[in-house]
Amino acid sequence: MKINVFLPCRKGSQRILNKNTKPFGKFKNGLLEIKLKHLIQSNLIDRIYLSTNDDEILAYAKNLNHKKLVLHKRDEKLASNTASADDLINHAYELIQDGEILWTHVTSPFFTDRDYNKVVKTYTKVLQDGFDSLVSVTPLKGFFWNENGPINYDIKVKNWPPTQETQTIYELNSAVFLANASIYKNLKNRMGIKPYFYETDKIKGFDIDWKEDFLMGEAILKANLVNGGG
């Protein structure tokens, strides 16, 4: 089984300036430095396809001079705010047309090489159990509502049940999507019709999207709550 990573890194984050390369804790080159270190150190990852429109990112990755790295200068149209997830899915398949595609992000700094190895081993096993893909999720318990009322408990049974009795809600945390390239081709998706939910804790599944996420991530790193790769 050949594991190919698709790592999209768009320049021009509107929420956090230079989010991918902004210094993060003790890491001078930020989230990019952490993620490439994790991916390179994983002994179950064969290739890392880094797709970006950022020359600074390309220069940093090129300087690493690692045989796993495949660098791709992404077209600006695919890096614009109008580019959709569907556009990126098609782009991933254009780059990787055979083997398995492990889609991940630099914004998951606490998902380490050991976690990627566990994911690949789990994926290999669950394929034999009838699943066709794997996606990382954070299981949540609590009181979740939409405009029509609660969605994970029944107020006709109990207004305020203990949180452990509420139905688990799974948040796709974007740390990992793993599927065969054929799913990208045939379903135009990065997960299949029967995905396995790979559960992570809140720190492993921590995703940096907003400025406050970045600050909280640095606090987690400083507190040594998890090995961020250093």
Number of C-alpha atoms within 10 A of each C-alpha: 11 13 19 25 27 26 22 21 23 20 20 16 14 10 11 16 12 15 25 25 21 17 16 21 18 12 16 13 16 20 26 26 22 24 25 21 16 22 25 18 16 17 11 20 20 16 20 23 21 21 25 22 21 18 11 12 23 17 11 14 18 13 9 11 9 11 10 15 19 16 17 14 13 17 11 14 11 18 21 13 12 9 12 11 12 13 14 17 17 16 17 23 21 12 15 19 15 14 14 21 30 27 23 20 22 24 25 24 28 27 28 23 21 14 17 22 17 15 21 19 12 14 22 15 12 16 15 9 10 11 17 19 24 26 24 23 24 23 19 17 16 16 16 15 11 7 6 6 11 13 15 16 21 14 12 6 8 9 10 12 14 11 13 10 12 18 17 16 16 14 14 17 20 18 26 25 26 27 25 24 23 18 19 23 17 9 12 16 19 28 21 22 11 11 20 22 18 18 17 17 11 14 16 22 24 21 21 21 14 14 13 12 15 20 14 14 23 17 13 17 20 14 9 10 11 15 14 24 18 9
